[in-house]
Amino acid sequence: MKKIPIRQMGAAHQQGQLDHLVFKDGTRYSLKAIYTPSAFEQHCKLPEQLGCLLTDEGYIQTGPGHETSIEGVYAVGDNASRMRTVANAVAMGNAAGISLSKKMIVEQF
Ligand SMILES: Cc1cc2nc3c(=O)[nH]c(=O)nc-3n(C[C@H](O)[C@H](O)[C@H](O)COP(=O)(O)OP(=O)(O)OC[C@H]3O[C@@H](n4cnc5c(N)ncnc54)[C@H](O)[C@@H]3O)c2cc1C
């Protein structure tokens, strides 16, 4: 497969619907849809206000058990993962709960 940089995308449309791409070498490619990763931004500033570190992509940085850079603060789901699905959010929440529970038990006994 040959990689050619895209020269023009947004302007190549029909009544607002994407119609084709134009590559730098002048070739055109007709298409009806395109999937592209969109930039990620946290919905609120609370994690940053708490002092939680973010990744370069803007997700909350977490370690093992989904604890953030601030001890006792956990982050799961879309705010902390590129794999934005319900199944992943639930799995992360489950793992964080187990991790927190274990930590509390260890602290207590
Ligand atoms: C259009 C669309 C279609 C999707 N389709 C699918 C699909 O088919 N299958 C699938 O698995 N996933 C799908 N997803 C992804 C899925 O919705 C998410 O991955 C999932 O909801 C993440 O759960 P979450 O709890 O991390 O975040 P969310 O579900 O976004 O929950 C975060 C909650 O926090 C609340 N909140 C934010 N800021 C504050 C604040 N300051 N104070 C109080 N509350 C606050 C929000 O209102 C929201 O209720 C889709 C997403 C979109 C946008």
The ligand as an SDF file (V2000), in Angstrom:
LIG
                    3D

 53 58  0  0  0  0  0  0  0  0999 V2000
  -22.9860    9.1010   20.0450 C   0  0  0  0  0  0  0  0  0  0  0  0
  -22.3080    8.0380   20.8710 C   0  0  0  0  0  0  0  0  0  0  0  0
  -22.5850    6.7120   20.6170 C   0  0  0  0  0  0  0  0  0  0  0  0
  -21.9580    5.7280   21.3700 C   0  0  0  0  0  0  0  0  0  0  0  0
  -22.2750    4.4150   21.1080 N   0  0  0  0  0  0  0  0  0  0  0  0
  -21.7300    3.4490   21.8640 C   0  0  0  0  0  0  0  0  0  0  0  0
  -22.0700    2.0940   21.6700 C   0  0  0  0  0  0  0  0  0  0  0  0
  -22.8790    1.7270   20.8090 O   0  0  0  0  0  0  0  0  0  0  0  0
  -21.4870    1.1640   22.4690 N   0  0  0  0  0  0  0  0  0  0  0  0
  -20.6070    1.4980   23.4430 C   0  0  0  0  0  0  0  0  0  0  0  0
  -20.1200    0.6220   24.1540 O   0  0  0  0  0  0  0  0  0  0  0  0
  -20.2600    2.7930   23.6550 N   0  0  0  0  0  0  0  0  0  0  0  0
  -20.7990    3.7680   22.8970 C   0  0  0  0  0  0  0  0  0  0  0  0
  -20.4560    5.0790   23.1180 N   0  0  0  0  0  0  0  0  0  0  0  0
  -19.4580    5.3880   24.1520 C   0  0  0  0  0  0  0  0  0  0  0  0
  -20.0910    5.3070   25.5410 C   0  0  0  0  0  0  0  0  0  0  0  0
  -21.2330    6.1490   25.5960 O   0  0  0  0  0  0  0  0  0  0  0  0
  -19.0570    5.7720   26.5620 C   0  0  0  0  0  0  0  0  0  0  0  0
  -17.8470    5.0570   26.3960 O   0  0  0  0  0  0  0  0  0  0  0  0
  -19.5620    5.5640   27.9880 C   0  0  0  0  0  0  0  0  0  0  0  0
  -20.7770    6.2350   28.1970 O   0  0  0  0  0  0  0  0  0  0  0  0
  -18.4980    6.0760   28.9670 C   0  0  0  0  0  0  0  0  0  0  0  0
  -19.0230    6.0560   30.2690 O   0  0  0  0  0  0  0  0  0  0  0  0
  -18.4460    7.0700   31.3420 P   0  0  0  0  0  0  0  0  0  0  0  0
  -19.1650    6.7520   32.6050 O   0  0  0  0  0  0  0  0  0  0  0  0
  -16.9550    7.0210   31.3300 O   0  0  0  0  0  0  0  0  0  0  0  0
  -18.8130    8.5180   30.8260 O   0  0  0  0  0  0  0  0  0  0  0  0
  -20.2750    9.1850   30.5850 P   0  0  0  0  0  0  0  0  0  0  0  0
  -21.3000    8.1340   30.2300 O   0  0  0  0  0  0  0  0  0  0  0  0
  -20.0260   10.2970   29.6280 O   0  0  0  0  0  0  0  0  0  0  0  0
  -20.6450    9.7260   32.0130 O   0  0  0  0  0  0  0  0  0  0  0  0
  -20.0440   10.8620   32.5680 C   0  0  0  0  0  0  0  0  0  0  0  0
  -21.1200   11.5740   33.3880 C   0  0  0  0  0  0  0  0  0  0  0  0
  -20.5010   12.6070   34.1590 O   0  0  0  0  0  0  0  0  0  0  0  0
  -21.3340   13.7330   34.1200 C   0  0  0  0  0  0  0  0  0  0  0  0
  -20.5190   14.9170   34.4180 N   0  0  0  0  0  0  0  0  0  0  0  0
  -19.5620   15.5010   33.6610 C   0  0  0  0  0  0  0  0  0  0  0  0
  -19.0440   16.5710   34.2890 N   0  0  0  0  0  0  0  0  0  0  0  0
  -19.6910   16.6490   35.4770 C   0  0  0  0  0  0  0  0  0  0  0  0
  -19.5890   17.5460   36.5870 C   0  0  0  0  0  0  0  0  0  0  0  0
  -18.7430   18.5640   36.6000 N   0  0  0  0  0  0  0  0  0  0  0  0
  -20.4130   17.3360   37.6450 N   0  0  0  0  0  0  0  0  0  0  0  0
  -21.2870   16.2970   37.6550 C   0  0  0  0  0  0  0  0  0  0  0  0
  -21.4090   15.4160   36.6370 N   0  0  0  0  0  0  0  0  0  0  0  0
  -20.6250   15.6030   35.5710 C   0  0  0  0  0  0  0  0  0  0  0  0
  -21.8920   13.7340   32.7160 C   0  0  0  0  0  0  0  0  0  0  0  0
  -23.0710   14.5040   32.6450 O   0  0  0  0  0  0  0  0  0  0  0  0
  -22.1830   12.2400   32.5260 C   0  0  0  0  0  0  0  0  0  0  0  0
  -23.4530   11.8640   32.9940 O   0  0  0  0  0  0  0  0  0  0  0  0
  -21.0510    6.0800   22.3860 C   0  0  0  0  0  0  0  0  0  0  0  0
  -20.7770    7.4240   22.6290 C   0  0  0  0  0  0  0  0  0  0  0  0
  -21.3830    8.3890   21.8810 C   0  0  0  0  0  0  0  0  0  0  0  0
  -21.1020    9.8400   22.1810 C   0  0  0  0  0  0  0  0  0  0  0  0
  1  2  1  0
  2  3  1  0
  2 52  2  0
  3  4  2  0
  4  5  1  0
  4 50  1  0
  5  6  2  0
  6  7  1  0
  6 13  1  0
  7  8  2  0
  7  9  1  0
  9 10  1  0
 10 11  2  0
 10 12  1  0
 12 13  2  0
 13 14  1  0
 14 15  1  0
 14 50  1  0
 15 16  1  0
 16 17  1  0
 16 18  1  0
 18 19  1  0
 18 20  1  0
 20 21  1  0
 20 22  1  0
 22 23  1  0
 23 24  1  0
 24 25  2  0
 24 26  1  0
 24 27  1  0
 27 28  1  0
 28 29  2  0
 28 30  1  0
 28 31  1  0
 31 32  1  0
 32 33  1  0
 33 34  1  0
 33 48  1  0
 34 35  1  0
 35 36  1  0
 35 46  1  0
 36 37  1  0
 36 45  1  0
 37 38  2  0
 38 39  1  0
 39 40  1  0
 39 45  2  0
 40 41  1  0
 40 42  2  0
 42 43  1  0
 43 44  2  0
 44 45  1  0
 46 47  1  0
 46 48  1  0
 48 49  1  0
 50 51  2  0
 51 52  1  0
 52 53  1  0
M  END
$$$$
